[in-house]
Amino acid sequence: MSEQILKLPDVIKVTGLARSTIYKLIGENRFPKQIKLTSFSSGWLKSEIEHWLNERIAISRNIGGPEQ
C-alpha cells in the first residue's frame, strides 16, 4: 500500500482551513477523520483529503453531490 499520510500543517496548507475549523468539521462528521499513528501523532490519508476537496469543488460549481 502506498497511501500518503498528511500531517496537520499539510492539511491546513492544502485545504486553506484553520486548525479549529478542521477539528470542528471532524466533530460534525463533515471532514475526514485523522488516523492515529502513535500515541502522540496522527495524520490524514491524502486520498481522503483530495476526495473531500473534489466534493467541495463539485458542490461550489453545482456539479452535484449533497450540499453541506
C-alpha positions as CSV (number, residue, x, y, z in Angstrom):
1,M,0.0,0.0,0.0
2,S,1.4,3.4,-1.0
3,E,-1.1,5.7,0.7
4,Q,0.4,9.0,1.7
5,I,-0.2,10.5,5.1
6,L,-0.6,14.2,5.6
7,K,0.2,15.9,8.9
8,L,-1.9,18.8,10.1
9,P,0.3,21.6,8.7
10,D,0.0,20.0,5.3
11,V,-3.8,19.6,5.6
12,I,-4.1,23.2,6.6
13,K,-2.0,24.2,3.6
14,V,-3.9,22.0,1.1
15,T,-7.4,22.9,2.3
16,G,-6.9,26.6,3.3
17,L,-8.8,25.8,6.5
18,A,-7.7,26.8,10.0
19,R,-6.9,24.1,12.5
20,S,-10.0,24.9,14.6
21,T,-12.2,24.6,11.5
22,I,-10.8,21.3,10.6
23,Y,-11.5,19.9,14.1
24,K,-15.0,21.5,14.1
25,L,-15.8,19.8,10.8
26,I,-14.5,16.5,12.0
27,G,-16.8,16.8,15.1
28,E,-19.7,17.4,12.7
29,N,-18.7,14.4,10.5
30,R,-18.1,16.8,7.6
31,F,-14.4,16.3,7.2
32,P,-12.2,13.1,7.0
33,K,-11.2,11.9,10.5
34,Q,-7.5,11.6,11.2
35,I,-5.8,8.3,11.9
36,K,-3.7,7.6,15.0
37,L,-0.1,6.9,14.0
38,T,1.4,6.7,17.5
39,S,0.3,7.8,21.0
40,F,1.5,11.4,20.1
41,S,1.0,11.6,16.4
42,S,-1.9,11.5,13.9
43,G,-2.4,12.2,10.2
44,W,-4.9,12.2,7.4
45,L,-5.0,10.0,4.3
46,K,-4.1,12.2,1.3
47,S,-6.7,10.4,-0.8
48,E,-9.5,11.2,1.7
49,I,-8.5,14.9,1.8
50,E,-8.4,15.0,-2.1
51,H,-11.8,13.4,-2.3
52,W,-13.2,15.9,0.3
53,L,-11.7,18.8,-1.8
54,N,-13.2,17.4,-5.0
55,E,-16.6,17.2,-3.4
56,R,-16.3,20.8,-2.2
57,I,-15.4,21.9,-5.8
58,A,-18.3,19.9,-7.3
59,I,-20.7,21.5,-4.8
60,S,-19.4,25.0,-5.4
61,R,-19.7,24.5,-9.2
62,N,-23.2,23.0,-8.9
63,I,-21.9,19.8,-10.5
64,G,-23.8,17.6,-8.0
65,G,-23.5,16.0,-4.7
66,P,-25.1,16.8,-1.3
67,E,-24.9,20.4,-0.2
68,Q,-23.1,20.9,3.1
